[in-house]
Amino acid sequence: MFGPHDDTKPWRSEIQTCLEEAKIPDSVIGSFYGGDPAVTIDTGGRDHSHYYDILTRSKISVDAHGAYECNCARYWESLANGCVLLTRKNLIEMPYPYVDTKDMYEFETNSELLALIDLLLNDDQRRTKMAESAYRHTKVNHTTRARAEYLFYVAELEGLL
């Protein structure tokens, strides 16, 4: 599933076309809107509950990055929903980063992306192990509380507190 394409993220169209042409069974590709507002989830104005319904049932999710090569909300939503994340190489520094091939897969070309999808569609055990590893990593290191604690830790190291 992809959000809108524009001049700040031209690679999304190429990746979307590649995935559509691959005709992956039971996949949802493209923008997906609909459903009632998910009033219990702050989506920053993106209240499309059917998107979250699909995401919670998904086994694999592709993050094609948002504007200016930054990972987008789908990156985090996928990990938090127990999907295996396939993402373009992450260019953002973060504390406690995810490990490529352990917690998720990074790809650079469409051929690599399709090979990873084929691998994961044919290996339930690998897919489950990776999704569980990433979910545990997220719960320990990337909650709001964990990020706030890290911020205070770094501020103390720098003598700001």
C-alpha positions in Angstrom: 0.0 0.0 0.0 1.3 3.4 -0.9 0.2 6.9 -0.2 0.4 9.6 -2.7 3.2 10.1 -5.2 4.7 13.5 -5.9 8.0 15.1 -6.9 9.4 14.6 -3.4 9.2 10.8 -3.7 9.3 9.7 -7.4 10.7 6.2 -6.6 7.3 5.2 -5.2 5.7 5.0 -8.7 8.5 2.8 -9.9 8.2 0.4 -7.0 4.4 0.4 -7.2 4.5 -0.5 -10.9 7.1 -3.3 -10.2 4.8 -4.8 -7.5 1.7 -4.6 -9.7 3.4 -6.2 -12.6 4.6 -9.1 -10.3 1.0 -10.0 -9.7 1.6 -11.1 -6.1 -1.3 -13.2 -4.8 -3.5 -11.6 -2.1 -1.6 -8.3 -2.2 -2.9 -4.8 -1.8 -0.9 -2.3 -3.8 -1.6 1.4 -4.2 -3.4 4.0 -2.1 -6.0 2.6 0.1 -8.6 4.8 1.8 -11.9 4.0 3.4 -13.7 3.1 6.5 -14.8 5.0 9.5 -12.3 7.2 11.4 -10.3 5.2 13.8 -11.2 7.4 16.8 -8.9 5.6 19.2 -5.8 6.0 17.0 -4.3 9.4 16.3 -3.3 9.1 12.7 -2.6 12.8 12.1 -5.6 13.2 9.9 -5.2 9.9 8.1 -8.2 8.2 9.5 -8.7 5.3 7.2 -9.6 2.4 9.4 -9.6 -0.1 6.5 -5.9 0.6 6.0 -5.2 -0.5 9.5 -7.5 -3.5 9.1 -5.5 -4.6 6.1 -2.2 -3.9 7.8 -3.0 -6.0 10.9 -3.7 -8.9 8.6 -0.6 -8.4 6.5 2.4 -10.7 6.7 4.7 -8.5 4.6 4.8 -4.7 4.2 6.8 -2.6 1.8 8.0 0.9 2.8 9.0 2.9 -0.2 10.1 5.9 1.9 8.4 9.2 2.1 9.6 12.6 1.1 13.3 13.2 0.8 14.2 9.5 1.4 12.9 9.4 5.0 11.1 6.4 6.2 7.4 7.1 6.5 4.7 6.2 9.0 4.3 2.8 7.3 7.7 1.8 8.4 6.7 2.0 12.1 3.1 0.9 11.6 4.3 -2.3 9.8 6.7 -3.2 12.6 4.2 -2.4 15.3 1.6 -4.6 13.6 3.9 -7.6 13.3 4.6 -7.5 9.6 7.9 -8.3 8.0 9.1 -5.0 6.8 10.8 -4.6 3.4 12.2 -1.1 3.1 14.5 0.9 1.0 17.8 1.4 2.7 17.2 3.4 5.8 19.1 6.8 5.7 17.9 8.0 9.1 20.1 7.5 12.1 18.2 6.2 15.1 19.1 4.8 18.4 19.0 1.0 18.5 18.5 0.5 14.8 16.9 -2.5 13.3 19.3 -5.1 11.9 19.0 -5.9 8.2 18.2 -9.6 7.7 17.4 -10.1 11.4 14.6 -7.6 12.1 13.7 -6.6 8.5 15.1 -6.5 5.0 16.5 -3.5 3.2 16.5 -3.5 -0.6 18.1 -1.2 -3.1 16.6 -2.5 -6.4 13.3 -3.7 -7.5 14.9 -7.1 -8.4 16.1 -7.4 -4.8 12.6 -6.5 -3.5 10.9 -9.2 -5.6 13.5 -11.8 -4.6 12.8 -11.0 -0.9 9.1 -11.2 -1.4 9.5 -14.6 -3.1 11.8 -15.8 -0.2 9.3 -14.7 2.4 6.2 -16.0 0.7 7.8 -19.4 0.6 9.2 -19.5 4.1 6.6 -19.1 6.8 9.1 -19.9 9.6 11.6 -17.2 8.5 8.8 -14.7 8.1 7.3 -15.4 11.5 10.7 -15.4 13.3 11.7 -12.0 11.7 8.3 -10.4 12.4 8.5 -11.5 16.1 12.1 -10.2 16.4 11.2 -6.8 15.0 8.1 -6.5 17.1 10.1 -7.3 20.3 12.8 -4.8 19.3 10.1 -2.2 18.7 8.5 -2.7 22.1 11.8 -2.4 23.9 13.5 0.4 22.0 11.1 2.4 20.0 8.1 3.2 22.1 7.5 6.8 23.1 8.8 6.0 26.6 12.0 4.4 25.3 12.7 7.3 23.0 12.1 9.8 25.7 14.5 7.9 28.1 17.1 7.9 25.3 16.7 11.6 24.8 17.3 12.3 28.4 20.2 9.9 28.5 21.9 11.7 25.6 21.1 15.2 27.1 22.8 14.1 30.3 25.9 12.8 28.4 26.1 16.2 26.7 25.8 18.1 29.9 22.5 19.6 29.0 20.7 18.3 32.1 
